[in-house]
Every structure is written in C-alpha cells, then in structure tokens.
C-alpha cells in the first residue's frame, strides 16, 4: 500500500495547485508555475523521500528483508541522506 504514496501525493500536489491553494511557505498570490513547483517539492518530493528515510533507518531490518539485502551501513547511509533531502523538500 505504501508503494502508492508517491503517485498519490503527486496527484494531490497537482490538485492543490490547480485549486489555487498557496503552497506552504508562499506569501499571497504567486504565478501558477511557482505554486505548482512548490507543491511538488513539498508533497511529491519532501514527504515521499522522508518516508523512504524512515523505512531505511527505523524499519531497516524489515526493509532489507523485503529487498533481499542484509542490514548494513550503506542502508543507513541512504536513509540519512534521504532524510536530509526530504527535509530540504519540505
């Protein structure tokens, strides 16, 4: 079920932009393209990648088992780098 989160958030971001709702961090009215981009960065990139960071760090053993890996330092490295990128998107 969680595999559907990125496409769902992508659609939700477009719907929010098409409805004219201001993205978080925006002041007043702004051009549509800027508002849509901010929604994509906030929902489509930020929260999606942050969710990946949680799966690679907090649920490391379960995630490694589902993809056929052993839990190792590389998995945590990917998780913490994803955490930074996700925060930047948010």
PyMOL commands that place a pseudoatom at each C-alpha (Angstrom):
pseudoatom trace, name=CA, resn=UNK, resi=1, chain=A, elem=C, hetatm=0, pos=[0.000, 0.000, 0.000]
pseudoatom trace, name=CA, resn=UNK, resi=2, chain=A, elem=C, hetatm=0, pos=[2.825, 2.403, 0.790]
pseudoatom trace, name=CA, resn=UNK, resi=3, chain=A, elem=C, hetatm=0, pos=[4.122, 1.941, -2.749]
pseudoatom trace, name=CA, resn=UNK, resi=4, chain=A, elem=C, hetatm=0, pos=[1.169, 4.014, -3.947]
pseudoatom trace, name=CA, resn=UNK, resi=5, chain=A, elem=C, hetatm=0, pos=[2.130, 7.016, -1.805]
pseudoatom trace, name=CA, resn=UNK, resi=6, chain=A, elem=C, hetatm=0, pos=[4.409, 8.801, -4.353]
pseudoatom trace, name=CA, resn=UNK, resi=7, chain=A, elem=C, hetatm=0, pos=[1.885, 8.802, -7.231]
pseudoatom trace, name=CA, resn=UNK, resi=8, chain=A, elem=C, hetatm=0, pos=[-0.963, 9.715, -4.895]
pseudoatom trace, name=CA, resn=UNK, resi=9, chain=A, elem=C, hetatm=0, pos=[0.994, 12.648, -3.431]
pseudoatom trace, name=CA, resn=UNK, resi=10, chain=A, elem=C, hetatm=0, pos=[1.946, 13.736, -6.958]
pseudoatom trace, name=CA, resn=UNK, resi=11, chain=A, elem=C, hetatm=0, pos=[-1.734, 13.900, -7.923]
pseudoatom trace, name=CA, resn=UNK, resi=12, chain=A, elem=C, hetatm=0, pos=[-2.665, 15.629, -4.656]
pseudoatom trace, name=CA, resn=UNK, resi=13, chain=A, elem=C, hetatm=0, pos=[0.043, 18.246, -5.283]
pseudoatom trace, name=CA, resn=UNK, resi=14, chain=A, elem=C, hetatm=0, pos=[-1.368, 18.975, -8.748]
pseudoatom trace, name=CA, resn=UNK, resi=15, chain=A, elem=C, hetatm=0, pos=[-4.908, 19.185, -7.409]
pseudoatom trace, name=CA, resn=UNK, resi=16, chain=A, elem=C, hetatm=0, pos=[-3.811, 21.651, -4.712]
pseudoatom trace, name=CA, resn=UNK, resi=17, chain=A, elem=C, hetatm=0, pos=[-2.033, 23.765, -7.324]
pseudoatom trace, name=CA, resn=UNK, resi=18, chain=A, elem=C, hetatm=0, pos=[-4.979, 23.667, -9.733]
pseudoatom trace, name=CA, resn=UNK, resi=19, chain=A, elem=C, hetatm=0, pos=[-7.364, 24.702, -6.959]
pseudoatom trace, name=CA, resn=UNK, resi=20, chain=A, elem=C, hetatm=0, pos=[-5.153, 27.725, -6.353]
pseudoatom trace, name=CA, resn=UNK, resi=21, chain=A, elem=C, hetatm=0, pos=[-4.242, 26.876, -2.784]
pseudoatom trace, name=CA, resn=UNK, resi=22, chain=A, elem=C, hetatm=0, pos=[-0.998, 28.517, -1.725]
pseudoatom trace, name=CA, resn=UNK, resi=23, chain=A, elem=C, hetatm=0, pos=[1.775, 26.065, -1.002]
pseudoatom trace, name=CA, resn=UNK, resi=24, chain=A, elem=C, hetatm=0, pos=[3.422, 26.149, 2.437]
pseudoatom trace, name=CA, resn=UNK, resi=25, chain=A, elem=C, hetatm=0, pos=[5.919, 28.988, 2.631]
pseudoatom trace, name=CA, resn=UNK, resi=26, chain=A, elem=C, hetatm=0, pos=[4.230, 31.117, -0.036]
pseudoatom trace, name=CA, resn=UNK, resi=27, chain=A, elem=C, hetatm=0, pos=[3.019, 34.609, 0.640]
pseudoatom trace, name=CA, resn=UNK, resi=28, chain=A, elem=C, hetatm=0, pos=[-0.022, 35.982, -1.132]
pseudoatom trace, name=CA, resn=UNK, resi=29, chain=A, elem=C, hetatm=0, pos=[-0.626, 35.267, -4.785]
pseudoatom trace, name=CA, resn=UNK, resi=30, chain=A, elem=C, hetatm=0, pos=[2.089, 33.862, -6.984]
pseudoatom trace, name=CA, resn=UNK, resi=31, chain=A, elem=C, hetatm=0, pos=[2.313, 32.551, -10.538]
pseudoatom trace, name=CA, resn=UNK, resi=32, chain=A, elem=C, hetatm=0, pos=[0.762, 29.137, -11.118]
pseudoatom trace, name=CA, resn=UNK, resi=33, chain=A, elem=C, hetatm=0, pos=[4.038, 27.514, -12.146]
pseudoatom trace, name=CA, resn=UNK, resi=34, chain=A, elem=C, hetatm=0, pos=[5.796, 28.596, -8.956]
pseudoatom trace, name=CA, resn=UNK, resi=35, chain=A, elem=C, hetatm=0, pos=[2.907, 27.443, -6.794]
pseudoatom trace, name=CA, resn=UNK, resi=36, chain=A, elem=C, hetatm=0, pos=[2.750, 24.073, -8.593]
pseudoatom trace, name=CA, resn=UNK, resi=37, chain=A, elem=C, hetatm=0, pos=[6.502, 23.584, -8.226]
pseudoatom trace, name=CA, resn=UNK, resi=38, chain=A, elem=C, hetatm=0, pos=[6.347, 24.314, -4.511]
pseudoatom trace, name=CA, resn=UNK, resi=39, chain=A, elem=C, hetatm=0, pos=[3.527, 21.798, -4.069]
pseudoatom trace, name=CA, resn=UNK, resi=40, chain=A, elem=C, hetatm=0, pos=[5.597, 19.197, -5.971]
pseudoatom trace, name=CA, resn=UNK, resi=41, chain=A, elem=C, hetatm=0, pos=[8.623, 19.858, -3.778]
pseudoatom trace, name=CA, resn=UNK, resi=42, chain=A, elem=C, hetatm=0, pos=[6.598, 19.831, -0.566]
pseudoatom trace, name=CA, resn=UNK, resi=43, chain=A, elem=C, hetatm=0, pos=[4.417, 16.777, -1.145]
pseudoatom trace, name=CA, resn=UNK, resi=44, chain=A, elem=C, hetatm=0, pos=[5.867, 14.922, -4.103]
pseudoatom trace, name=CA, resn=UNK, resi=45, chain=A, elem=C, hetatm=0, pos=[9.487, 15.113, -3.086]
pseudoatom trace, name=CA, resn=UNK, resi=46, chain=A, elem=C, hetatm=0, pos=[9.690, 16.163, 0.558]
pseudoatom trace, name=CA, resn=UNK, resi=47, chain=A, elem=C, hetatm=0, pos=[7.235, 13.835, 2.267]
pseudoatom trace, name=CA, resn=UNK, resi=48, chain=A, elem=C, hetatm=0, pos=[7.839, 10.929, -0.111]
pseudoatom trace, name=CA, resn=UNK, resi=49, chain=A, elem=C, hetatm=0, pos=[11.600, 10.918, 0.400]
pseudoatom trace, name=CA, resn=UNK, resi=50, chain=A, elem=C, hetatm=0, pos=[11.185, 11.489, 4.127]
pseudoatom trace, name=CA, resn=UNK, resi=51, chain=A, elem=C, hetatm=0, pos=[9.001, 8.376, 4.227]
pseudoatom trace, name=CA, resn=UNK, resi=52, chain=A, elem=C, hetatm=0, pos=[11.761, 6.462, 2.461]
pseudoatom trace, name=CA, resn=UNK, resi=53, chain=A, elem=C, hetatm=0, pos=[14.232, 7.671, 5.058]
pseudoatom trace, name=CA, resn=UNK, resi=54, chain=A, elem=C, hetatm=0, pos=[12.045, 6.277, 7.820]
pseudoatom trace, name=CA, resn=UNK, resi=55, chain=A, elem=C, hetatm=0, pos=[11.816, 2.884, 6.122]
pseudoatom trace, name=CA, resn=UNK, resi=56, chain=A, elem=C, hetatm=0, pos=[15.583, 2.680, 5.601]
pseudoatom trace, name=CA, resn=UNK, resi=57, chain=A, elem=C, hetatm=0, pos=[16.523, 3.708, 9.138]
pseudoatom trace, name=CA, resn=UNK, resi=58, chain=A, elem=C, hetatm=0, pos=[13.779, 2.875, 11.633]
pseudoatom trace, name=CA, resn=UNK, resi=59, chain=A, elem=C, hetatm=0, pos=[12.459, -0.208, 9.815]
pseudoatom trace, name=CA, resn=UNK, resi=60, chain=A, elem=C, hetatm=0, pos=[15.871, -1.215, 8.443]
pseudoatom trace, name=CA, resn=UNK, resi=61, chain=A, elem=C, hetatm=0, pos=[15.660, -4.954, 9.081]
pseudoatom trace, name=CA, resn=UNK, resi=62, chain=A, elem=C, hetatm=0, pos=[12.220, -5.353, 7.540]
pseudoatom trace, name=CA, resn=UNK, resi=63, chain=A, elem=C, hetatm=0, pos=[13.114, -3.221, 4.533]
pseudoatom trace, name=CA, resn=UNK, resi=64, chain=A, elem=C, hetatm=0, pos=[16.353, -5.120, 3.941]
pseudoatom trace, name=CA, resn=UNK, resi=65, chain=A, elem=C, hetatm=0, pos=[14.488, -8.407, 4.089]
pseudoatom trace, name=CA, resn=UNK, resi=66, chain=A, elem=C, hetatm=0, pos=[11.874, -7.304, 1.536]
pseudoatom trace, name=CA, resn=UNK, resi=67, chain=A, elem=C, hetatm=0, pos=[14.510, -6.203, -0.991]
pseudoatom trace, name=CA, resn=UNK, resi=68, chain=A, elem=C, hetatm=0, pos=[16.772, -9.189, -0.397]
pseudoatom trace, name=CA, resn=UNK, resi=69, chain=A, elem=C, hetatm=0, pos=[19.666, -7.399, 1.329]
pseudoatom trace, name=CA, resn=UNK, resi=70, chain=A, elem=C, hetatm=0, pos=[21.359, -7.741, 4.665]
pseudoatom trace, name=CA, resn=UNK, resi=71, chain=A, elem=C, hetatm=0, pos=[21.072, -4.758, 7.008]
pseudoatom trace, name=CA, resn=UNK, resi=72, chain=A, elem=C, hetatm=0, pos=[24.339, -2.830, 6.737]
pseudoatom trace, name=CA, resn=UNK, resi=73, chain=A, elem=C, hetatm=0, pos=[25.868, 0.641, 6.994]
pseudoatom trace, name=CA, resn=UNK, resi=74, chain=A, elem=C, hetatm=0, pos=[25.037, 1.500, 3.396]
pseudoatom trace, name=CA, resn=UNK, resi=75, chain=A, elem=C, hetatm=0, pos=[21.338, 1.178, 4.093]
pseudoatom trace, name=CA, resn=UNK, resi=76, chain=A, elem=C, hetatm=0, pos=[21.611, 3.664, 6.959]
pseudoatom trace, name=CA, resn=UNK, resi=77, chain=A, elem=C, hetatm=0, pos=[23.683, 5.978, 4.771]
pseudoatom trace, name=CA, resn=UNK, resi=78, chain=A, elem=C, hetatm=0, pos=[20.909, 6.001, 2.164]
pseudoatom trace, name=CA, resn=UNK, resi=79, chain=A, elem=C, hetatm=0, pos=[18.337, 6.559, 4.910]
pseudoatom trace, name=CA, resn=UNK, resi=80, chain=A, elem=C, hetatm=0, pos=[20.095, 9.539, 6.450]
pseudoatom trace, name=CA, resn=UNK, resi=81, chain=A, elem=C, hetatm=0, pos=[20.836, 11.150, 3.097]
pseudoatom trace, name=CA, resn=UNK, resi=82, chain=A, elem=C, hetatm=0, pos=[17.175, 10.691, 2.186]
pseudoatom trace, name=CA, resn=UNK, resi=83, chain=A, elem=C, hetatm=0, pos=[16.269, 12.350, 5.483]
pseudoatom trace, name=CA, resn=UNK, resi=84, chain=A, elem=C, hetatm=0, pos=[18.286, 15.444, 4.534]
pseudoatom trace, name=CA, resn=UNK, resi=85, chain=A, elem=C, hetatm=0, pos=[16.852, 15.618, 1.022]
pseudoatom trace, name=CA, resn=UNK, resi=86, chain=A, elem=C, hetatm=0, pos=[13.311, 15.140, 2.338]
pseudoatom trace, name=CA, resn=UNK, resi=87, chain=A, elem=C, hetatm=0, pos=[13.728, 17.954, 4.842]
pseudoatom trace, name=CA, resn=UNK, resi=88, chain=A, elem=C, hetatm=0, pos=[15.074, 20.193, 2.100]
pseudoatom trace, name=CA, resn=UNK, resi=89, chain=A, elem=C, hetatm=0, pos=[11.967, 19.483, 0.042]
pseudoatom trace, name=CA, resn=UNK, resi=90, chain=A, elem=C, hetatm=0, pos=[9.686, 20.286, 2.929]
for i in range(1, 90): cmd.bond("trace and resi %d" % i, "trace and resi %d" % (i + 1))
show_as sticks, trace
zoom trace
